[in-house]
């Protein structure tokens, strides 16, 4: 039996992250990259090489090759599980909008910035009247 030691609350982050790119084509390519990476990491989990809550210290050969092919060099092996968290990700013209209740989103921030986005992060609890907070 595992015993988890940590701090938690019933309060979700209700986080909104918006990556704004110079053009819609770059946003489209980055969104496709995020989906491809997420699908590959889901396959890693299905194969038993990645377990959410038990971050790895090393990349599998498959993930290392994919990260190299996608030209992603800033995401560490312990951050990969973040792509498997409950995320609502969509592209809106030249932007990628992510909504989640998670606080650990640095892997996504790194990918967005690495691909040229200006990133805005906020809690929709504090800014409920914005279009992105309401999902419009």
C-alpha positions in Angstrom: 0.0 0.0 0.0 1.3 3.5 -0.9 0.7 6.3 1.5 0.6 9.8 -0.1 2.1 12.6 1.9 1.2 16.0 0.7 -1.0 19.0 1.0 -4.2 19.4 -0.9 -7.6 21.1 -0.8 -10.9 20.8 -2.4 -10.3 24.0 -4.3 -9.4 23.6 -7.9 -7.1 25.9 -9.8 -9.7 26.5 -12.6 -6.6 27.6 -14.6 -6.8 29.2 -18.0 -3.7 29.3 -20.1 -3.6 31.1 -23.4 -0.7 30.8 -25.8 -0.9 33.5 -28.5 1.2 33.0 -31.6 2.2 35.5 -34.4 -0.1 33.6 -36.8 -2.8 30.9 -37.0 -0.5 28.5 -38.9 2.0 28.4 -36.1 -0.8 27.9 -33.5 -2.1 25.0 -35.7 1.3 23.3 -35.9 1.8 23.7 -32.2 -1.6 22.3 -31.4 -1.0 19.3 -33.6 2.4 18.8 -31.9 0.7 18.9 -28.4 -1.9 16.3 -29.6 0.8 14.1 -31.0 2.9 14.2 -27.9 -0.2 13.6 -25.7 -1.1 10.5 -27.8 2.4 9.1 -27.6 2.4 9.6 -23.8 -0.9 7.9 -23.5 0.6 5.0 -25.4 3.5 5.0 -22.9 1.0 4.8 -20.0 -0.9 2.0 -21.8 2.4 0.1 -22.2 3.2 0.5 -18.5 6.3 2.7 -19.1 4.6 5.8 -17.6 2.4 6.1 -14.5 0.8 9.3 -13.5 1.8 10.1 -10.0 5.1 8.2 -10.3 7.2 10.5 -12.5 10.2 8.9 -14.3 13.8 10.1 -14.1 14.5 8.9 -17.6 12.9 9.1 -21.0 11.9 5.8 -22.7 13.7 5.3 -26.1 10.4 6.0 -27.9 9.7 9.2 -26.1 13.3 10.4 -26.5 13.0 9.9 -30.2 9.7 11.6 -30.4 10.9 14.6 -28.5 13.9 14.9 -30.8 11.7 14.5 -33.9 9.4 17.3 -32.6 12.4 19.5 -31.6 11.3 19.7 -28.0 14.3 19.8 -25.7 13.1 21.7 -22.6 10.6 19.2 -21.1 12.1 16.9 -18.5 11.1 13.3 -18.0 9.4 14.1 -14.6 7.1 16.6 -16.4 5.8 14.3 -19.1 2.9 13.1 -17.1 1.4 16.6 -17.2 0.3 15.9 -20.8 -1.9 13.2 -19.4 -3.7 15.4 -16.8 -7.3 16.4 -17.4 -6.8 19.2 -19.9 -9.2 20.9 -22.2 -7.1 22.2 -25.1 -8.3 23.8 -28.2 -7.1 26.2 -30.9 -8.8 29.5 -31.6 -7.3 31.2 -34.6 -3.8 32.2 -33.6 -4.1 31.0 -30.0 -4.1 27.8 -28.1 -6.4 27.8 -25.0 -5.9 25.3 -22.2 -8.3 24.9 -19.2 -7.5 22.6 -16.3 -7.8 22.3 -12.6 -4.2 21.3 -12.3 -1.4 23.5 -11.0 1.5 21.7 -12.7 1.4 23.0 -16.2 5.1 23.9 -16.7 5.6 21.3 -19.5 2.8 22.9 -21.6 4.2 26.4 -20.8 7.6 25.3 -22.0 6.3 23.9 -25.3 4.1 26.9 -26.0 7.0 29.4 -25.3 9.5 27.2 -27.2 7.2 27.3 -30.3 6.9 31.1 -30.1 3.8 31.8 -28.0 3.2 34.7 -25.6 1.6 32.9 -22.7 -1.0 34.2 -20.3 -2.0 32.2 -17.2 -4.8 33.0 -14.7 -7.4 31.5 -12.5 -11.0 31.8 -13.9 -12.0 32.0 -10.2 -10.5 35.4 -10.1 -11.4 36.5 -13.7 -14.7 34.8 -14.4 -15.9 37.4 -17.0 -13.3 36.8 -19.7 -14.4 34.9 -22.8 -11.7 32.3 -22.4 -12.8 31.6 -18.7 -16.3 30.8 -19.9 -15.1 28.7 -22.7 -16.5 30.9 -25.5 
